[in-house]
């Protein structure tokens, strides 16, 4: 069996501890905050999440950039040149052009290294939903499964990864074009908190509107309760935009149901630039999204 390296990108929001545990390679995404450029690494070496969200609360502006084809080539080629293969699990094509850049790099590299495999798979997920998908793929790899078997399993099961979000500040959804200005203002005045999910095309869509923060957090938990996968079989990821107490509230409710494992993490700046501070997201498995 040929050796291979499992890659993902930093929008998976895997913690540095999970990256080390899983043995995956994480390509950093880029973002700009108030005119300064940064790369988003799992260890937050260039900017801490709390500092990023504090800047947004103070009126700061952040924009994000996809990983380009050159960066993918530079990351993948040394692996191929060493006689190993590449499996890359990508940020949702419904939210970024990053996956397409990887596909273009892979096509060129296959011609240059005809004896090697470069597999690119669109997770159709974001944040720790992408991270949870990577967790399962890495677990299979670490059990000794070959690249083709991991890729086949992933393609068959990736639509089982469920992602549910709620945001605290509707104005960030407005800026991202996911909510009209009038709806954002009205919702803010009425204390409306949307519950959103990632659909089958990898887009973030609003599903419900509830009144009050606690109700929105409980709404996330309710969707987990409706999963047809038993809690004892579930590994659950919960991520947050600098609101650890709210993240812990959701995690505690999930743990009380007897799940196998709960992992907490930050929503990084690439996703956080569009969802804003106060976002909480819950990720788990079901028979479908």
C-alpha positions as a Markdown table, in Angstrom:
| # | Residue | x | y | z |
|---|---|---|---|---|
| 1 | Unk | 0.0 | 0.0 | 0.0 |
| 2 | Unk | 1.4 | 3.4 | -1.0 |
| 3 | Unk | 1.9 | 5.9 | 1.8 |
| 4 | Unk | -0.2 | 9.1 | 1.6 |
| 5 | Unk | -0.6 | 12.4 | 3.3 |
| 6 | Unk | -4.1 | 13.7 | 4.4 |
| 7 | Unk | -4.4 | 17.4 | 3.8 |
| 8 | Unk | -7.1 | 19.9 | 4.7 |
| 9 | Unk | -7.3 | 23.7 | 5.1 |
| 10 | Unk | -7.6 | 25.9 | 8.1 |
| 11 | Unk | -11.3 | 26.6 | 7.6 |
| 12 | Unk | -11.8 | 23.1 | 9.2 |
| 13 | Unk | -11.0 | 25.0 | 12.5 |
| 14 | Unk | -9.2 | 21.9 | 13.9 |
| 15 | Unk | -7.4 | 22.8 | 17.1 |
| 16 | Unk | -3.6 | 22.3 | 17.2 |
| 17 | Unk | -4.2 | 19.4 | 19.5 |
| 18 | Unk | -6.5 | 17.7 | 17.1 |
| 19 | Unk | -4.2 | 18.3 | 14.2 |
| 20 | Unk | -1.4 | 16.5 | 16.1 |
| 21 | Unk | -3.7 | 13.7 | 17.2 |
| 22 | Unk | -5.0 | 13.0 | 13.7 |
| 23 | Unk | -1.7 | 13.5 | 11.9 |
| 24 | Unk | -3.1 | 15.8 | 9.1 |
| 25 | Unk | -1.5 | 18.6 | 7.2 |
| 26 | Unk | -3.4 | 21.9 | 7.4 |
| 27 | Unk | -2.9 | 24.6 | 4.7 |
| 28 | Unk | -3.5 | 28.1 | 6.1 |
| 29 | Unk | -6.1 | 30.3 | 4.6 |
| 30 | Unk | -5.4 | 34.1 | 4.4 |
| 31 | Unk | -7.4 | 37.0 | 5.7 |
| 32 | Unk | -7.0 | 40.7 | 6.1 |
| 33 | Unk | -8.0 | 42.7 | 9.2 |
| 34 | Unk | -8.0 | 46.5 | 9.1 |
| 35 | Unk | -5.5 | 46.5 | 6.3 |
| 36 | Unk | -3.1 | 44.0 | 7.7 |
| 37 | Unk | -2.6 | 40.5 | 6.2 |
| 38 | Unk | -2.5 | 37.3 | 8.2 |
| 39 | Unk | -2.5 | 33.6 | 7.7 |
| 40 | Unk | -4.9 | 31.4 | 9.8 |
| 41 | Unk | -2.8 | 28.6 | 11.4 |
| 42 | Unk | -4.4 | 26.0 | 13.8 |
| 43 | Unk | -2.1 | 27.3 | 16.6 |
| 44 | Unk | -3.2 | 30.9 | 15.9 |
| 45 | Unk | 0.4 | 32.0 | 15.8 |
| 46 | Unk | -0.3 | 35.2 | 13.9 |
| 47 | Unk | -3.5 | 36.4 | 15.6 |
| 48 | Unk | -5.4 | 35.0 | 18.6 |
| 49 | Unk | -9.2 | 34.4 | 18.0 |
| 50 | Unk | -10.1 | 36.7 | 20.9 |
| 51 | Unk | -8.1 | 39.6 | 19.5 |
| 52 | Unk | -9.7 | 39.0 | 16.1 |
| 53 | Unk | -13.2 | 39.1 | 17.4 |
| 54 | Unk | -12.5 | 42.1 | 19.6 |
| 55 | Unk | -11.4 | 44.0 | 16.5 |
| 56 | Unk | -14.7 | 43.1 | 14.8 |
| 57 | Unk | -16.7 | 44.2 | 17.9 |
| 58 | Unk | -14.8 | 47.6 | 17.7 |
| 59 | Unk | -15.9 | 48.0 | 14.1 |
| 60 | Unk | -13.0 | 46.4 | 12.3 |
| 61 | Unk | -13.3 | 45.0 | 8.8 |
| 62 | Unk | -12.0 | 41.7 | 7.7 |
| 63 | Unk | -11.9 | 40.1 | 4.3 |
| 64 | Unk | -10.7 | 36.6 | 3.3 |
| 65 | Unk | -8.8 | 35.0 | 0.5 |
| 66 | Unk | -8.9 | 31.5 | -1.0 |
| 67 | Unk | -5.9 | 29.3 | -1.3 |
| 68 | Unk | -4.6 | 29.6 | -4.9 |
| 69 | Unk | -3.3 | 26.9 | -7.3 |
| 70 | Unk | 0.3 | 27.8 | -6.7 |
| 71 | Unk | 0.0 | 27.3 | -3.0 |
| 72 | Unk | -1.6 | 23.9 | -3.5 |
| 73 | Unk | 1.2 | 22.9 | -5.9 |
| 74 | Unk | 3.9 | 24.0 | -3.5 |
| 75 | Unk | 2.2 | 21.9 | -0.7 |
| 76 | Unk | 1.5 | 18.7 | -2.7 |
| 77 | Unk | 4.5 | 18.4 | -4.9 |
| 78 | Unk | 7.1 | 17.6 | -2.2 |
| 79 | Unk | 4.9 | 14.8 | -1.0 |
| 80 | Unk | 4.5 | 13.3 | -4.5 |
| 81 | Unk | 8.3 | 13.7 | -5.2 |
| 82 | Unk | 9.0 | 11.7 | -2.1 |
| 83 | Unk | 6.9 | 8.8 | -3.5 |
| 84 | Unk | 3.8 | 9.3 | -1.4 |
| 85 | Unk | 0.2 | 10.2 | -2.5 |
| 86 | Unk | -2.1 | 13.0 | -1.6 |
| 87 | Unk | -5.7 | 13.1 | -0.3 |
| 88 | Unk | -7.1 | 16.6 | 0.2 |
| 89 | Unk | -10.4 | 17.3 | 1.9 |
| 90 | Unk | -11.5 | 20.8 | 0.9 |
| 91 | Unk | -13.5 | 23.7 | 2.2 |
| 92 | Unk | -17.0 | 23.7 | 0.7 |
| 93 | Unk | -17.1 | 24.8 | -3.0 |
| 94 | Unk | -20.5 | 26.4 | -2.1 |
| 95 | Unk | -18.6 | 29.0 | 0.0 |
| 96 | Unk | -15.2 | 29.4 | -1.7 |
| 97 | Unk | -13.2 | 28.8 | -4.9 |
| 98 | Unk | -10.5 | 27.0 | -2.8 |
| 99 | Unk | -11.6 | 23.5 | -3.9 |
| 100 | Unk | -11.4 | 24.5 | -7.6 |
| 101 | Unk | -7.9 | 25.8 | -7.2 |
| 102 | Unk | -6.9 | 22.4 | -5.6 |
| 103 | Unk | -8.5 | 20.5 | -8.5 |
| 104 | Unk | -6.5 | 22.5 | -11.0 |
| 105 | Unk | -3.3 | 21.9 | -9.1 |
| 106 | Unk | -4.1 | 18.2 | -8.9 |
| 107 | Unk | -4.7 | 17.9 | -12.7 |
| 108 | Unk | -1.2 | 19.4 | -13.4 |
| 109 | Unk | 0.5 | 17.3 | -10.8 |
| 110 | Unk | -1.0 | 14.0 | -12.0 |
| 111 | Unk | 0.6 | 14.7 | -15.4 |
| 112 | Unk | 3.9 | 15.5 | -13.8 |
| 113 | Unk | 3.8 | 12.5 | -11.5 |
| 114 | Unk | 1.8 | 9.8 | -13.5 |
| 115 | Unk | 2.6 | 7.1 | -11.0 |
| 116 | Unk | 1.1 | 9.0 | -8.0 |
| 117 | Unk | -2.4 | 9.7 | -6.8 |
| 118 | Unk | -3.7 | 13.2 | -6.0 |
| 119 | Unk | -7.3 | 13.0 | -4.8 |
| 120 | Unk | -9.3 | 16.2 | -4.1 |
| 121 | Unk | -12.7 | 15.8 | -2.4 |
| 122 | Unk | -15.1 | 18.7 | -1.7 |
| 123 | Unk | -16.4 | 18.3 | 1.9 |
| 124 | Unk | -19.3 | 20.6 | 1.2 |
| 125 | Unk | -18.8 | 21.8 | 4.8 |
| 126 | Unk | -17.2 | 24.6 | 6.8 |
| 127 | Unk | -15.7 | 25.2 | 10.2 |
| 128 | Unk | -15.6 | 22.2 | 12.4 |
| 129 | Unk | -18.2 | 20.5 | 10.1 |
| 130 | Unk | -15.3 | 20.2 | 7.7 |
| 131 | Unk | -13.1 | 19.3 | 10.7 |
| 132 | Unk | -15.5 | 16.5 | 11.8 |
| 133 | Unk | -15.4 | 15.1 | 8.2 |
| 134 | Unk | -11.6 | 15.2 | 8.4 |
| 135 | Unk | -11.6 | 13.5 | 11.8 |
| 136 | Unk | -13.4 | 10.5 | 10.4 |
| 137 | Unk | -11.2 | 10.3 | 7.4 |
| 138 | Unk | -8.1 | 10.6 | 9.5 |
| 139 | Unk | -9.3 | 7.9 | 11.9 |
| 140 | Unk | -9.7 | 5.5 | 9.0 |
| 141 | Unk | -6.2 | 6.4 | 7.7 |
| 142 | Unk | -4.7 | 5.9 | 11.1 |
| 143 | Unk | -6.3 | 2.4 | 11.2 |
| 144 | Unk | -4.3 | 1.6 | 8.2 |
| 145 | Unk | -6.9 | 2.0 | 5.5 |
| 146 | Unk | -5.5 | 2.8 | 2.0 |
| 147 | Unk | -6.2 | 6.1 | 0.3 |
| 148 | Unk | -8.8 | 4.6 | -2.1 |
| 149 | Unk | -10.8 | 3.0 | 0.7 |
| 150 | Unk | -10.8 | 6.3 | 2.7 |
| 151 | Unk | -11.8 | 8.3 | -0.3 |
| 152 | Unk | -14.6 | 5.9 | -1.2 |
| 153 | Unk | -15.9 | 5.9 | 2.4 |
| 154 | Unk | -15.7 | 9.7 | 2.6 |
| 155 | Unk | -17.6 | 10.2 | -0.7 |
| 156 | Unk | -20.3 | 7.8 | 0.5 |
| 157 | Unk | -20.7 | 9.4 | 4.0 |
| 158 | Unk | -19.8 | 13.1 | 3.7 |
| 159 | Unk | -23.5 | 14.0 | 3.3 |
| 160 | Unk | -24.1 | 12.6 | 6.8 |
| 161 | Unk | -22.2 | 15.4 | 8.5 |
| 162 | Unk | -24.7 | 17.8 | 9.9 |
| 163 | Unk | -23.8 | 21.5 | 10.7 |
| 164 | Unk | -26.1 | 23.8 | 12.6 |
| 165 | Unk | -25.2 | 27.4 | 13.5 |
| 166 | Unk | -26.7 | 30.4 | 15.3 |
| 167 | Unk | -25.3 | 33.9 | 15.2 |
| 168 | Unk | -25.5 | 36.7 | 17.8 |
| 169 | Unk | -25.1 | 39.7 | 15.5 |
| 170 | Unk | -27.3 | 39.7 | 12.4 |
| 171 | Unk | -25.4 | 42.6 | 10.8 |
| 172 | Unk | -22.6 | 40.2 | 9.9 |
| 173 | Unk | -25.0 | 38.0 | 7.9 |
| 174 | Unk | -26.2 | 41.3 | 6.3 |
| 175 | Unk | -22.7 | 42.2 | 5.2 |
| 176 | Unk | -22.2 | 38.8 | 3.8 |
| 177 | Unk | -25.3 | 39.1 | 1.7 |
| 178 | Unk | -27.2 | 36.4 | 3.5 |
| 179 | Unk | -29.8 | 38.7 | 5.1 |
| 180 | Unk | -31.4 | 42.0 | 3.9 |
| 181 | Unk | -30.6 | 45.2 | 5.7 |
| 182 | Unk | -34.3 | 45.6 | 6.7 |
| 183 | Unk | -34.5 | 42.0 | 8.1 |
| 184 | Unk | -31.3 | 42.5 | 10.0 |
| 185 | Unk | -32.5 | 45.7 | 11.7 |
| 186 | Unk | -35.9 | 44.3 | 12.4 |
| 187 | Unk | -34.5 | 41.0 | 13.8 |
| 188 | Unk | -32.1 | 42.9 | 16.0 |
| 189 | Unk | -34.9 | 45.0 | 17.5 |
| 190 | Unk | -37.0 | 42.0 | 18.1 |
| 191 | Unk | -34.2 | 39.8 | 19.5 |
| 192 | Unk | -34.6 | 37.3 | 16.7 |
| 193 | Unk | -31.8 | 34.8 | 16.4 |
| 194 | Unk | -31.6 | 32.6 | 13.3 |
| 195 | Unk | -30.7 | 28.9 | 13.3 |
| 196 | Unk | -28.9 | 28.0 | 10.1 |
| 197 | Unk | -27.4 | 24.9 | 8.6 |
| 198 | Unk | -25.1 | 23.9 | 5.7 |
| 199 | Unk | -27.2 | 22.4 | 2.9 |
| 200 | Unk | -26.5 | 19.6 | 0.4 |
| 201 | Unk | -24.8 | 22.1 | -1.9 |
| 202 | Unk | -22.5 | 23.3 | 0.9 |
| 203 | Unk | -24.3 | 26.7 | 1.3 |
| 204 | Unk | -25.1 | 28.3 | 4.6 |
| 205 | Unk | -28.9 | 28.8 | 4.7 |
| 206 | Unk | -31.3 | 30.1 | 7.4 |
| 207 | Unk | -33.8 | 27.5 | 8.6 |
| 208 | Unk | -35.5 | 28.9 | 11.6 |
| 209 | Unk | -36.0 | 32.1 | 13.6 |
| 210 | Unk | -36.3 | 32.0 | 17.3 |
| 211 | Unk | -36.5 | 34.8 | 19.9 |
| 212 | Unk | -33.6 | 35.0 | 22.4 |
| 213 | Unk | -30.1 | 33.7 | 22.7 |
| 214 | Unk | -30.9 | 30.7 | 24.9 |
| 215 | Unk | -33.7 | 29.6 | 22.6 |
| 216 | Unk | -31.3 | 29.6 | 19.6 |
| 217 | Unk | -28.7 | 27.5 | 21.5 |
| 218 | Unk | -31.4 | 25.1 | 22.6 |
| 219 | Unk | -32.4 | 24.9 | 19.0 |
| 220 | Unk | -29.0 | 23.6 | 18.0 |
| 221 | Unk | -29.3 | 20.9 | 20.7 |
| 222 | Unk | -32.8 | 20.0 | 19.5 |
| 223 | Unk | -31.4 | 19.2 | 16.0 |
| 224 | Unk | -28.8 | 16.9 | 17.6 |
| 225 | Unk | -31.6 | 15.1 | 19.5 |
| 226 | Unk | -33.4 | 14.5 | 16.2 |
| 227 | Unk | -30.4 | 12.7 | 14.8 |
| 228 | Unk | -31.0 | 9.0 | 14.0 |
| 229 | Unk | -27.5 | 8.1 | 15.0 |
| 230 | Unk | -27.4 | 7.0 | 18.7 |
| 231 | Unk | -25.6 | 9.4 | 21.0 |
| 232 | Unk | -23.2 | 6.7 | 22.2 |
| 233 | Unk | -21.9 | 6.4 | 18.7 |
| 234 | Unk | -21.4 | 10.1 | 18.2 |
| 235 | Unk | -18.3 | 12.3 | 18.1 |
| 236 | Unk | -19.6 | 15.8 | 18.3 |
| 237 | Unk | -17.7 | 19.0 | 17.5 |
| 238 | Unk | -18.8 | 22.4 | 18.9 |
| 239 | Unk | -17.2 | 25.7 | 17.7 |
| 240 | Unk | -17.7 | 29.3 | 18.7 |
| 241 | Unk | -16.8 | 32.9 | 17.8 |
| 242 | Unk | -15.3 | 34.1 | 21.1 |
| 243 | Unk | -18.3 | 33.1 | 23.3 |
| 244 | Unk | -16.9 | 30.1 | 25.3 |
| 245 | Unk | -19.7 | 30.1 | 27.9 |
| 246 | Unk | -22.3 | 29.7 | 25.3 |
| 247 | Unk | -20.2 | 27.0 | 23.6 |
| 248 | Unk | -19.9 | 25.2 | 26.9 |
| 249 | Unk | -23.6 | 25.4 | 27.5 |
| 250 | Unk | -24.3 | 23.5 | 24.3 |
| 251 | Unk | -21.4 | 21.1 | 24.9 |
| 252 | Unk | -22.7 | 20.3 | 28.4 |
| 253 | Unk | -26.2 | 19.5 | 27.1 |
| 254 | Unk | -24.7 | 17.2 | 24.5 |
| 255 | Unk | -22.4 | 15.4 | 26.9 |
| 256 | Unk | -25.4 | 14.7 | 29.2 |
| 257 | Unk | -26.8 | 12.6 | 26.4 |
| 258 | Unk | -24.0 | 10.1 | 26.7 |
| 259 | Unk | -22.1 | 10.8 | 23.5 |
| 260 | Unk | -18.7 | 9.2 | 22.8 |
| 261 | Unk | -16.7 | 12.4 | 22.6 |
| 262 | Unk | -17.2 | 16.2 | 22.4 |
| 263 | Unk | -14.4 | 18.5 | 21.0 |
| 264 | Unk | -14.6 | 22.2 | 21.3 |
| 265 | Unk | -12.8 | 24.8 | 19.2 |
| 266 | Unk | -12.8 | 28.3 | 17.9 |
| 267 | Unk | -14.4 | 29.5 | 14.7 |
| 268 | Unk | -11.4 | 30.9 | 12.9 |
| 269 | Unk | -11.2 | 34.3 | 11.2 |
| 270 | Unk | -12.0 | 33.0 | 7.7 |
| 271 | Unk | -15.4 | 31.8 | 8.8 |
| 272 | Unk | -15.7 | 34.3 | 11.6 |
| 273 | Unk | -15.3 | 37.3 | 9.3 |
| 274 | Unk | -18.7 | 36.4 | 7.8 |
| 275 | Unk | -20.5 | 35.0 | 10.9 |
| 276 | Unk | -19.3 | 37.5 | 13.5 |
| 277 | Unk | -18.6 | 37.2 | 17.2 |
| 278 | Unk | -21.0 | 35.2 | 19.2 |
| 279 | Unk | -21.6 | 32.5 | 16.7 |
| 280 | Unk | -22.0 | 28.9 | 18.0 |
| 281 | Unk | -22.0 | 25.9 | 15.8 |
| 282 | Unk | -22.8 | 22.2 | 16.4 |
| 283 | Unk | -21.6 | 19.3 | 14.2 |
| 284 | Unk | -22.6 | 15.6 | 14.3 |
| 285 | Unk | -23.7 | 12.7 | 12.2 |
| 286 | Unk | -27.1 | 11.7 | 10.9 |
| 287 | Unk | -28.4 | 9.6 | 8.0 |
| 288 | Unk | -28.5 | 12.9 | 6.0 |
| 289 | Unk | -28.2 | 16.6 | 6.5 |
